[in-house]
C-alpha cells in the first residue's frame, strides 16, 4: 500500500492570516493595500481570488523582520 500524505500548502489565505493574528480578514486586506492604513513592509499577495493569497515563506520572513 502506498502511503499518500496530504502535503501542507505553501500558501496562506486572508482568513488564515486573520486567525493567526486575531484580526478580521478586512484588516489583512487593509495591511496589504496601498491606502493610508497599509502596514509598512507587509508582503504583497501573490494571487487574488475570493481571498488574497500570500506565500507562507513571505509571511514567515515578515514575522522575522524582513520588509517588502
C-alpha positions as CSV (number, residue, x, y, z in Angstrom):
1,X,0.0,0.0,0.0
2,X,1.2,3.4,-0.8
3,X,1.2,6.0,2.0
4,X,-0.1,9.2,0.5
5,X,0.2,12.2,2.8
6,X,-1.5,15.4,2.3
7,X,1.2,18.0,1.7
8,X,1.0,21.3,3.5
9,X,0.1,24.1,1.2
10,X,2.8,26.8,0.6
11,X,0.1,29.5,0.7
12,X,-1.8,31.5,3.4
13,X,-5.3,32.8,2.6
14,X,-6.6,36.1,4.1
15,X,-8.7,34.1,6.6
16,X,-5.7,32.0,7.7
17,X,-3.7,35.2,8.5
18,X,-6.7,36.8,10.2
19,X,-6.9,33.7,12.5
20,X,-3.2,33.8,13.1
21,X,-3.1,37.4,14.1
22,X,-6.5,37.6,15.8
23,X,-7.9,40.3,13.5
24,X,-10.6,40.3,10.9
25,X,-9.9,39.4,7.2
26,X,-10.7,43.1,6.3
27,X,-7.7,44.1,8.4
28,X,-5.4,41.9,6.4
29,X,-6.7,43.4,3.2
30,X,-6.1,46.9,4.5
31,X,-2.5,46.0,5.6
32,X,-1.7,44.6,2.1
33,X,-3.4,47.6,0.3
34,X,-2.0,50.9,-0.9
35,X,-4.0,53.2,1.3
36,X,-3.1,55.3,4.4
37,X,-3.7,52.3,6.7
38,X,-1.3,49.9,4.9
39,X,1.2,48.1,7.1
40,X,4.7,49.2,6.1
41,X,6.8,46.2,5.0
42,X,3.8,43.8,4.8
43,X,4.2,41.3,1.9
44,X,2.0,41.8,-1.1
45,X,-0.3,38.9,-2.1
46,X,0.8,36.6,-4.9
47,X,-2.7,35.9,-6.1
48,X,-6.1,37.5,-5.8
49,X,-9.3,35.4,-5.8
50,X,-12.2,35.5,-3.3
51,X,-9.4,35.9,-0.8
52,X,-5.8,37.3,-1.1
53,X,-3.2,34.5,-1.3
54,X,0.2,35.0,0.3
55,X,3.3,32.9,0.1
56,X,3.9,31.3,3.5
57,X,7.6,32.0,3.3
58,X,7.0,35.7,2.8
59,X,4.8,35.8,6.0
60,X,7.4,33.9,8.0
61,X,10.1,36.3,6.7
62,X,8.0,39.3,7.6
63,X,7.4,37.9,11.1
64,X,11.2,37.6,11.4
65,X,11.8,41.2,10.5
66,X,12.1,41.3,6.7
67,X,10.4,44.2,5.0
68,X,9.0,44.0,1.5
